[in-house]
Amino acid sequence: MKLQAILLLLGLFLTSFLSQAQIENVIVEKYYISDDFDGLDTNGGHLLPGSVTYRIYVDLPKGNKLLRIYGDKNHPFILQSTAPIFNHKNEGLSFGKDFKKGRYSNNTIALDSWLTLGQICKSDTNGTYYGIPKDQDTDGSFIGGTNNDGGSAALPFGLLANRDTKAGIPITRNDGNQLIKNVISLTEDYGIKAFFGDKDDSTIFGSIVPGNSFKSTDFFLKNAGIIGPDSSKNQILIAQVTTTGELSFALNIEVLENINGVPTKVQYVSNDSILVQKNELNERYSGFLKYPFTCGCTDQNYMEYSPRAVCNEQNACKTKIILGCMDPKACNYDPTANVMIHNLCCYPGSCNNRDIAEVCPSLLQNGLDFEIHPNPSSSYIYINAKTGEETAMAYTIYDVFGNAVLTKTLGEKSILMDEAVHIEQLPNGIYHLRLTVGNTIESKTFIKH
């Protein structure tokens, strides 16, 4: 087997071992924290001081479009809290897209809990407001403080003006709502509102049914495909939730991706107990879709790596993956390897069409005396050689696959040679250095770390 085939096998191994879903992140933004003044309002119901408003964003690769959020029999959609979720009692709505901009100036409406596909309201002019993380918002704020009517108490400084640093940027400065001109994005929903023509919702996301948990195996909110307001970041708002409790969720989303030049629908789910791959279903698991996030080893170079882990846990990564030949009978036996790659093993007469002298330079025997130091090293090594006479010298450094990575002709050197070799540019690993002095060749191994 040629070296290219061996490298292909290594690539397949790593792909299967280290596969990742194409969701870059799910962002849970702490949008606002209610204070005692907000709690005075009775128009929207009793909003408890200390209630936290969260916004949930799906972060997709550039160019991918979010088609829908959903729950089905294999993958329930769950959004819940350990305490009741706030719904504005008079003007609460299920979907962010259904608000009008002017309504956000009324009491605590801007903290209502709802679902969405990007949109938070229609503009009074030609355009639509989309949710965007506050630290990316570039057009100021129309929410809270002097933009607010002060609620039932008609407070002159307005509601939603808390500047608690735990919520980051005040929403009176950056409200996380970006105007996008000339956007038409029709949506379709099922499983939220009552089925018999009543505009009132049948879930906690409406104005009449309180609760702390929405769980559905028969629900969707979809459109023709949406990207984030900043197309380069492509972070799409899907929910706003206000509660005094601990938030948790298990989401499922459908994304339109370009796979090998073909627009393809892919369903990303929060559990992998059942993954369907047939007809139009192309289900993949993503650990980002379940919150609180699972932490563990997120470094794919370690044996303890978990695709379910989306946040790194201290000391979770312990055993670094070292690919190599673990057969002591092979001339290139690697005692440090912990993952056996059989086709890397080289034996006299059987070296997968590679030059055994390059793969196993220790087989070359001669009387040349030279040393490499320091070993291991991260930046440079010295070659110290005793030749007996001035003669032409050269060296070549090979990686563990037998590839020449560095070659230099030194010309004639004196009896005692001390040559510095810079290795900063080499990846960490095991290397073989072959030194040629006249007609004599000797090889030694060193480690770059």
SVG drawing of the C-alpha trace seen along z (x, -y; Angstrom):
<svg xmlns="http://www.w3.org/2000/svg" viewBox="-63 -62 104 72">
<polyline fill="none" stroke="black" stroke-width="0.4" points="0.0,0.0 1.4,-3.4 1.8,-6.3 -1.1,-8.2 -3.4,-5.3 -2.1,-5.1 -2.8,-8.8 -6.3,-8.3 -6.9,-5.6 -5.7,-8.0 -8.1,-10.6 -11.0,-8.2 -10.1,-7.2 -9.9,-10.7 -13.2,-11.6 -15.1,-8.8 -13.4,-9.4 -13.7,-13.2 -16.9,-13.9 -18.7,-17.2 -22.1,-18.5 -22.2,-21.7 -23.7,-23.9 -21.0,-26.3 -22.7,-27.3 -26.0,-27.9 -25.7,-31.3 -27.8,-31.9 -27.6,-35.6 -28.6,-37.2 -30.6,-40.0 -32.1,-41.8 -32.6,-41.5 -35.8,-43.0 -35.6,-45.4 -38.1,-46.6 -39.5,-49.3 -40.3,-46.8 -42.1,-44.7 -44.5,-47.6 -46.3,-47.3 -49.7,-45.6 -50.6,-46.0 -48.6,-43.0 -49.1,-40.9 -46.7,-40.6 -43.2,-40.5 -41.0,-39.5 -37.9,-41.6 -34.8,-39.5 -36.5,-37.9 -33.9,-37.2 -34.8,-37.6 -32.8,-35.2 -32.4,-35.2 -31.4,-32.0 -29.5,-32.2 -28.5,-29.4 -25.0,-30.0 -24.7,-28.5 -21.8,-28.4 -21.9,-31.3 -24.3,-30.6 -26.5,-28.1 -30.1,-28.9 -32.4,-28.0 -35.6,-26.5 -37.5,-25.5 -37.5,-24.7 -39.6,-21.6 -40.5,-18.7 -41.5,-15.2 -42.1,-11.8 -38.4,-10.9 -37.1,-14.3 -39.3,-16.4 -38.9,-20.1 -38.5,-21.2 -38.1,-24.7 -38.6,-25.0 -37.7,-26.7 -37.7,-25.7 -40.0,-28.7 -43.0,-30.1 -42.2,-31.7 -43.4,-35.2 -46.1,-36.0 -47.6,-39.5 -51.2,-39.0 -52.8,-41.5 -50.6,-41.6 -48.4,-38.6 -47.9,-36.7 -46.5,-33.4 -44.2,-34.6 -41.9,-37.6 -42.7,-38.3 -46.3,-39.3 -45.3,-42.3 -45.4,-45.8 -42.5,-48.1 -44.7,-50.6 -46.0,-48.1 -42.5,-47.6 -42.8,-51.0 -45.7,-49.8 -44.8,-48.6 -43.1,-45.2 -44.2,-43.9 -40.5,-43.9 -39.9,-41.1 -42.7,-38.8 -41.7,-35.2 -42.0,-33.9 -40.5,-31.9 -39.3,-33.2 -37.2,-32.6 -35.0,-35.7 -37.8,-38.4 -38.8,-40.4 -41.2,-42.8 -42.3,-44.6 -41.0,-48.2 -43.2,-51.3 -41.3,-51.8 -40.2,-49.4 -38.3,-46.6 -38.2,-44.1 -36.4,-44.1 -34.3,-41.0 -32.8,-39.9 -29.0,-40.3 -26.7,-39.9 -26.4,-43.2 -22.7,-43.5 -23.2,-43.4 -26.1,-45.8 -25.2,-49.0 -28.4,-51.0 -29.0,-51.9 -32.2,-51.2 -35.9,-51.9 -36.6,-49.9 -36.7,-50.9 -36.0,-54.0 -37.2,-57.2 -38.5,-55.0 -40.9,-53.4 -44.3,-54.7 -43.5,-53.9 -46.2,-51.2 -49.2,-51.3 -47.4,-53.6 -46.5,-56.0 -42.9,-56.3 -41.3,-59.3 -38.0,-57.6 -39.7,-54.6 -39.4,-50.8 -36.7,-48.4 -33.9,-50.8 -32.0,-48.5 -28.2,-48.7 -27.3,-45.5 -23.8,-44.5 -24.8,-40.8 -26.9,-41.4 -24.1,-43.0 -24.9,-46.0 -28.0,-47.9 -30.9,-47.4 -31.5,-51.2 -28.2,-51.5 -28.2,-48.5 -31.5,-46.7 -30.3,-43.7 -32.8,-44.6 -31.4,-45.4 -33.5,-46.8 -33.2,-44.9 -34.7,-46.6 -37.0,-45.0 -37.3,-41.6 -40.2,-39.4 -40.2,-36.1 -43.5,-34.3 -43.7,-31.8 -46.0,-28.8 -46.6,-27.3 -48.3,-24.3 -48.9,-23.1 -48.7,-26.4 -52.0,-28.2 -55.5,-26.7 -56.7,-24.7 -60.2,-26.1 -59.7,-29.6 -59.2,-31.2 -56.3,-33.6 -55.5,-32.8 -52.6,-30.4 -52.9,-27.0 -49.4,-27.0 -47.3,-28.9 -46.2,-31.2 -49.6,-32.9 -51.2,-35.4 -53.7,-33.1 -52.0,-29.8 -49.3,-30.2 -46.7,-27.5 -43.0,-26.7 -42.6,-24.1 -43.4,-23.7 -42.8,-20.2 -44.1,-19.1 -43.7,-16.0 -45.9,-17.7 -44.8,-21.3 -43.0,-23.4 -42.3,-27.0 -40.9,-27.3 -40.2,-29.5 -38.4,-29.4 -35.0,-29.9 -33.3,-32.6 -29.8,-33.9 -28.7,-36.1 -28.7,-39.9 -24.9,-39.7 -24.5,-37.2 -20.8,-36.6 -21.7,-35.5 -25.0,-34.0 -26.5,-34.0 -30.3,-33.5 -32.6,-34.3 -35.1,-31.5 -36.6,-32.3 -36.9,-34.9 -37.7,-33.6 -38.2,-35.5 -38.1,-33.7 -36.8,-33.7 -35.8,-30.0 -33.1,-28.0 -33.5,-27.8 -33.1,-24.5 -34.0,-23.3 -33.7,-20.6 -34.1,-22.0 -34.3,-20.5 -33.7,-22.6 -33.7,-22.0 -31.0,-23.7 -30.4,-24.2 -26.8,-23.4 -24.7,-23.4 -23.2,-19.8 -21.0,-19.2 -22.7,-22.0 -26.2,-20.6 -28.6,-22.5 -29.5,-19.8 -31.9,-19.8 -30.3,-18.5 -32.1,-18.0 -30.0,-18.6 -31.4,-17.1 -30.6,-17.3 -30.5,-13.5 -29.1,-10.7 -31.1,-7.7 -32.8,-7.6 -31.3,-9.1 -33.2,-8.6 -31.4,-8.6 -34.1,-8.0 -36.2,-10.0 -35.8,-13.7 -34.7,-13.0 -31.0,-13.5 -30.8,-13.6 -27.6,-14.5 -26.9,-15.0 -25.5,-18.2 -24.6,-18.7 -25.1,-22.4 -28.9,-21.9 -29.3,-20.8 -28.9,-23.2 -27.4,-23.4 -24.5,-22.4 -22.6,-19.1 -19.0,-19.8 -16.1,-17.5 -13.1,-17.1 -13.5,-19.2 -10.0,-18.7 -10.3,-16.2 -6.6,-15.3 -7.4,-13.4 -8.8,-10.0 -11.4,-11.4 -12.9,-13.7 -16.7,-13.6 -18.8,-14.9 -21.5,-15.6 -19.3,-18.1 -19.6,-21.7 -17.7,-23.3 -14.3,-22.3 -14.1,-20.8 -10.8,-21.3 -8.6,-18.2 -11.1,-16.2 -8.5,-15.8 -5.9,-13.4 -4.6,-11.0 -3.4,-12.6 -4.0,-10.5 -0.7,-9.2 -1.1,-7.3 1.6,-4.8 2.8,-1.2 2.4,0.6 3.9,3.9 7.3,4.5 8.4,6.7 8.2,3.8 11.3,1.7 9.3,-1.5 7.7,-0.3 6.5,-3.4 6.3,-2.7 4.5,-6.1 1.6,-5.3 -1.8,-4.5 -3.8,-4.0 -2.6,-1.2 -2.4,-1.9 -1.4,1.4 -0.5,0.1 2.2,-2.1 4.2,0.9 7.3,1.6 9.2,4.9 12.1,6.0 10.5,7.1 7.2,5.6 7.1,1.8 4.0,0.8 6.1,-0.3 8.1,-2.7 11.8,-3.1 12.6,-1.1 15.9,-3.0 13.8,-6.2 11.1,-4.7 13.6,-2.8 16.9,-4.5 18.1,-2.6 18.6,0.4 21.5,-1.4 24.8,-0.5 28.0,-2.4 30.8,-3.8 29.9,-7.5 29.6,-9.1 27.1,-11.9 24.6,-13.1 21.4,-15.3 20.7,-17.7 18.6,-18.9 16.2,-16.0 13.2,-16.5 13.2,-20.2 10.6,-22.8 12.7,-25.3 16.1,-24.0 18.5,-21.0 22.2,-20.7 24.0,-18.1 27.4,-17.2 29.5,-15.0 33.1,-13.6 34.3,-12.8 38.0,-12.2 38.7,-14.5 37.1,-17.4 34.5,-16.1 31.2,-17.0 28.1,-16.7 24.4,-16.9 21.3,-16.0 17.7,-15.2 14.9,-15.1 12.0,-12.6 8.6,-12.4 7.2,-9.1 5.7,-8.4 9.0,-8.6 8.4,-12.0 11.4,-14.3 10.5,-17.6 13.8,-19.4 17.1,-18.9 20.3,-20.9 23.7,-20.4 26.5,-21.7 29.5,-21.5 32.9,-20.5 33.0,-20.6 35.8,-20.2 36.6,-17.2 34.3,-18.4 31.0,-19.7 28.3,-21.6 25.3,-22.5 22.2,-24.3 18.9,-23.2 15.8,-25.3 12.6,-23.1 10.0,-25.6 8.0,-25.2 7.7,-21.4 4.5,-19.9 5.0,-18.2 6.0,-14.5 8.7,-12.0 11.3,-12.6 14.4,-10.8 17.5,-12.7 19.8,-11.1 23.3,-12.5 25.5,-11.9 29.2,-12.4 31.1,-11.6 30.0,-8.0 28.8,-7.3 25.3,-7.6 23.9,-7.5 20.4,-8.2 19.0,-9.2 15.6,-9.9 14.4,-13.1 11.2,-14.5 9.7,-17.9 7.2,-19.1"/>
</svg>
